[in-house]
Amino acid sequence: MTGGAMDPLPAAPVAAAAEAEVDEEGDPPAADPPVPQVGEQRAPDAGRMQMPPGNPLLLSLTLQELLARDVVQVELIPEKKGLFLKHVEYEVSSQRFQSSVYRRYNDFVVFHEMLLQKFPYRMVPALPPKRMLGADREFIEARRRALKRFINLVARHPPFSEDVVLKLFLSFTGPDVQNKLKESAQYVGDEFVNCKLAARAKDFLPADIQAQFAISRELIRNVYNSFYKLRDRAERMVSRAIDSAADLLVFGKELSTLGSDTTPLPSWAALSSSTWGSLKQALRGLSVEFALLADKAAQQGKQEENDVVEKLNLFLDLLQSYKDLCERHEKGVLHKHQRALHKYSLMKRQVMSAAAHNREPESVEQLESRIVEQESVIQTMELRNYFSLYCLHQETQLVHVYLPLTSHILGAFVNSQIQGHKEMSKVWNDLQPKLRCLFAGPHGSPPPQDGLPPH
């Protein structure tokens, strides 16, 4: 089997696709949406998506190629419209498009909806939830990180990265970006209608595709559970590093406070006044070293949050989108296909009953006409089902392309631990001779190595 130029999807099934969805959902047919005007951007070949040469099932990408597709930054724009936070705005910068645009959370919501509308059989990452009763700084930062993960997963996804909706979201600077997104998505329809492979997806799928789907789903579920636990432990280690930094800083400040005490010595301690004075001077100086230790611990925690926890969250977001896609397949196109078959069987029984009871020919003809229409609906549902499985096959490969990210995460974690312990060890080692010199005994002899008085 080759992946050369495919025959376009037959007109009848394409038309039936829209009719089937209207019939199943009970929605009236939508009017033709206006053609979007987005600079030079136009829908590809009247909405027909071109298939790459080679095996259409094979996703020949490496992790490096995937990550190099784009790097998108999402930064918070400080609110300047009063003392209270009215709304949050983000600066979204794309390396690929050399663009920088301002977006609000609701813009992300519309963008997400358009992706689901155009690509219902692909992994569309979930958005972070919208907080209804205000948002503190911690929540806003967590949401910013989640939005950054979302847009980078989308910008690197093969079909998404070539779609006009993504380019609009990342580069359109005009007013009302939400309407532009909606116009663009509605104009070309969903991927099934546009893809030239849709009518022949069954021909490219392996015979045991259903069994492979079940195995893949179970594997991804297990991988997700393990990565979830890894992320949880990584977050706890980051939290401990930050807490350790705070404790070290307080420890040093208390030493400095003790060394700065101005309470006069009582008369019976006068013989030890010089010792106490030297000790206080030493304690005041130690706060600098402990502040440095606190800074090193905080830096290590921050680095592991960015290089370990965030990458684990990115992969978890991807795995969750795969789980969501599997659920959409089962509850969406597969369920609709089963409903269409059930409806077809009911019609067949009605025809048999009408013939048995010698009903009027016109009534029987109407039932037979509806059966023919339902057969077209079933054909469309079958095509959609196979196309959904084809997409699942590719999305499974995409997940496996991301799997080597595990080594990147582990490498970042190990390097952070090595570098962090190395830097903190240097500060501790530099601190030790200072303690020996400054805290020498009454005759200039240093204290015992274990810090305990001699027996």
N, C-alpha and C positions, 0 to 999 in steps of 0.2 A: 504493500500500500504506500502510495506516495502522497505528499501534501502539496501538489501543484495546484493550478487554478481549478477551483471548484465550480460546479454548476450553481447558478443562483437558486435560492429557495423558490420552489414553485409558488405561483401566485395564489392558488387556492389555499394551501396551508397557511400562508402568511396572512391572508385575509381572515381565514378561520381563526387565527391566533387571537386577533382582537375580538372577534365574535364570541369565541369560547370564553374569554375572560369576562366579557359583558354578561354572557349567559350564566356563568357560574357565580358571579358576584352580584348580579342584578343591578349593575351601574349602567346609566345611559352612555352611549358613545360620545366621546369628547370631540369638540370641534377642533379643526386643524389649528395648531398653535402658530403664532407668527414666526417667521424666520429670524433667528437672532442676528444682530449686527454687531460683530465683535472685531472691529478692525479688519484685518486680513484673514482672520480665522473662519473657516468654512467647514461644514460637515463633509466627511470624506466620501466622495463618489456617491452622492445621493443617499448617504447612510449606509452604504455597503462596506463592511469591514473587510480588508484584505487579509488573507491568511499567509503567514510566512512560509517560505519554501521548506521542504523537508517533512519529516513526520509531524503531523499536527498535534500528536499526543506528547511529543518530547519537548520538555522545557530546558533548553540548552543554555543555562545561565549558571555562573558561579556566584558565590556570596560577594566577592569583590566587585563583580560587574553590577550586581544588584544594588549594593550600597553606593556605587559610583553614579547611579542614575540621577540622584539629586541629594542635596543636603539642605534641609529647610530649618530655619531658626524661627522660634516663636518667643518673642520677648514682650513683657508687660509694659504698657505705656502708662506712666504715672497719671493719676487723675488730677486735673487742675481746675475743676469746676466747683470748688467749695470744700468745706471741711469734711463732709460726709461722702462716702463712695457711692456715686450714682450708678455707674456702669463701668465695666472693665473692657478695655480695648487692647488689642494685641498688634504688634508689628510682625508680619509674616514675611520672611525674606527667603527667596529661592536662589540657590546657587546656579541651577540650570538655566532659569529664565532671566537671571540677573535683575531680579525685580524685588521690590519692597512695597508691601501694601498694608493697609490697616483693616483689621477685621474684628468684629465682635463675636461673642459666643453664638448668637443667633445666626450669624453668617455660616459658621461651622455646621449648625444644625441643618440649614437648608442645603448646604453642600453635601452633607451626609445623606439626606433624603434623596437628592438627585442621583447620587451614586447607587443607592439601593434601587431606585427606579430604573436606571439604565443597566445596572449589573446585578440583577437579583440572584444570579448563580455564581457569584464571586465572593471572595472574602472581603467584606467591608468592615473594617474595624469599628468597634463601638466608640461612641463619644463619652467623655466623663459626664456625670449627671449635673443637672442644673440645680443649684441651691436656691430655694424659693425665699427663705427668710434671712436674707443678708448673707454675707460671706466674709470670713475673717482672712487675714493675710496668709495663714497656713493653708486654708482651703484654696485660695486663689493661686498660690504657687503650685499646689498639687495638681490643680486643673490645667495650669499652663504647661506643666510637664506632660500631662496626659494628652493635651492637644498637640504638642510637639511630636509625641510618639505616633499619634493618629495620622498627622499629615505626612510624616516621613514614610510610614508604611504605605500610604496611598500613593505618594509621589514615586515610590520605587516599584509599585505593582505593575507588571508588564502591560496589561490592557488599560489600566487607569492612567498610566504615565503618558499615553499617546492620545488621551481623550481631551476634547475641547473644554469640558467642564473643569478639569484640573487646571488647565492653562488659564481659564477665566478666574478661578479662585486665587491663583497665585500671582496673576499679573494685571487683572483688570482694576483700573484706578478710578473709573467713572462712578457716578452716583448709582444707588440701588443695585448693588451687585446681586442681591437675592433674586430679583426678577430676571436678570440676565442668566443666572444659573438655571432657573426654571424654564425659560424659553429654550435654552440650548438643549436641555435634557429632553424636553417634550418634542422637539423638532425631529430628532433622529430615532426616537423609540428605544426599546430595550435591545440588549445585545443579541438575543435570540433572533429577532426580526432582521437585524443588520448583518449577522454573520453568514457568510457564504457557505460555511461548513454545516450549519444547523440541520439541513435536510439530510445530510449524510453522516451525522455524528455516530450513528449506530454502526456504520461500516468500519469505523476506526477503533471501536471499543473492544477490549478482549471479551471472550465469551463469559468469563467468570467475574465480570465487573461488579455485580452485586456482592459477591463474596469478598472481593478486594476492598470494596467500599466499607463493609462491616469490619474487616481486619484493620484497615487504616483508621477508622473512627475509634476503635478500641485502643490502638497504639497512641494516637494523639491524646486521647483521654488520659492514658497512663503518663505520658510525657508531661502533660499539663499539670497533673497532680504532683509530680516530682519537682517540677520547676516552681510551682507555687510554694512548696515547702522550702526550697532553696532561697527563693526571694524573701520568705518570712524570716529565715535565719540571717540572711544578709542584712535585712533591715534592723534586726536586733543587734547585730554586731556594730552597725553604724551608730545606732542609738547609744550603745555602750561606749563607743569611742567619743561621742559628743559629751556624754555624761562624765567620762573620765577627764576630758579636757576641762569641764566646768569644775570638777573636784580638785584637779591640780591647781587651777587658778585660785580657788578659794583657799587651798592649803598654803600656797605661797603668800597670799594676802594676809592670812592669819599669822604667819611667821613674821611678816613685815610689821603687823600691828603689835605683836609681842616685842619686837625689837625697837619700836618707837614709843614704848610705854615710858612716861615721864614721872611715874610715882617714885618719890624719894625712898631710898633704902633705910630701913630701921637701924638704930645705932648698933644693935648686936650683929648686923651683917656688914658692918663697915670694913672688916678685914677682907671681905670678898667683893668689895665694890669694883675693883679693877677687873676681876673676872666677869662679873655681871655686865659691865660696860662693854668689854670686848665681845661678849656673847651677843649682846643686843645689836652691836654694829654688824656682826656676821649675819644675824637673822634678817636685818634690813636688806642686806645685799642678796640674800637667797631668793627673794621674791622675783628677781629678774629671771633666774634660771627656771623657776617653776612656771612663770608666765610663758617662757619659751617652750617648755614641755607641753603646756596646755595648748599652745598654738600648733605644735607638731601633731598632737592627738586630734585636734579639730580639723587640721588639713587632711589627715588620713581618713577621718570619717567622711569629710566632704568629697574626697576623691573616690572613695568606695561607693558613696551614694550616686555619683555621676557615672562612674565607669562599670559598676557591678549591679547595683540595684536598678538603675534606669534601664540597662540592657536586659536584665531579667524581666523587668516590666514590659519592655518592648516585645520580647519573645512571647510573654504571657498574653499580651494583647493580640498578637498574631494567632496564637493557638486558640484563644477564645473566639476569634472571628471565624476560625475553621469549625469550631463546635457549633457556632450560631448558623453557619452555612449548612452543616449537616441537618440541623433542626429545620431550617427553611426548606431544604429538599424534601424531608419527610412530611412536614406539615403543609407544604405549599404545593409544588407541582405534582408530587407523588399522590398526595391526598386528592387533588383536583382530578387526576387521572382516574383514580378509583371511584370518585363520585360520578365522573362521566360514564364509566363502565356500568355502574349501578343504575344510572338513569337510562342507559341504553337497554339494559335487561328488563327494566320496568316497561319500556315502550314495546319491546318485543312481546311481552306477555299481554299487553293491552291489545295488540294486533291479533294475537291468537284468540283472545277472548272475544274480540269483535267479530272475527270470522266464525267462531263457534256459535255465536248468538245471532248470526245473520243480520248484522247491522247494515245501515245504508252504505252503499259504495263510497259516497263522498267522505263519510267519517273514516272509513278504512284508508282511503287515499291520503287524507290529512295526516293520519298516524304514520303511514309509510313515508310521507314526505318529511315528517319530523325525524324519523329514524335515519333517513339519508343525511339530514343535517347533523344529527348526533354522531353519525359515523365520521363526519368531517371534524367534529369537535374532538372525538377520540383520537383521530389521526394526529391532530395538532398537539394534543396532550402527550401522546407517545413521543412525538418529535421533541417536545420540550423536556420530557423526562430523560431522554437519551442525551440531549444537549446539556442538561443539568449534570448528568453523570460524567459527561466529557469535561465539563468545567471543574467538577470535583476532582477528577483525575489530575488535571493540571494544577489545581490549588494544592493538592496533596504534595505534588512535586515541589511547589513553591515553598511549602513548609519545610521540606527536607533540604532545600537550598539554604534555608536560614539555620539549620541545625548546627553547622560548624561555628555559629556564633558562640556556642558553648565554650569552645576553646579560647575565644577572645575574652569571654567573661572570666574564665578561670585564670587566664594569663594576667588580666588586669587586677584580679583579686590577689594573686600571689605576689605580683610586682609591688602592689600597694602595701602589702604586709611587710615585705622585705625592706622596702624603702622607708616605711614608717618606723619600723623597729630599729633600723640602722641609724636614722636621724635621732630618734629618742635615746638610743643607747649612747650615742656620742655626747649628748647633753648630760646624761647621767654620769658617764665616765669623766667628763670635765668637772662635774660637781663634786666628785669624790675627793680629789686632792684638796679642794678648797675646804671641805669639812675637816680633813685631817690637820690642815695647817691652822685653821681658825679655832678649832675646838680642841686644841692640844691641852694636855693635863697641866697641873700646877707647875711642873718642872720642864715643860716643853715637850713632854712625851705624848704621842697621839693616843686616843682611846683604843680599846680593843677592837678588832675587826668586826665582831658581831654586835658591837654597840652596847654590850652589857658590862657592868662593873666586874672587876676581877674577884675571884673567890677569896 
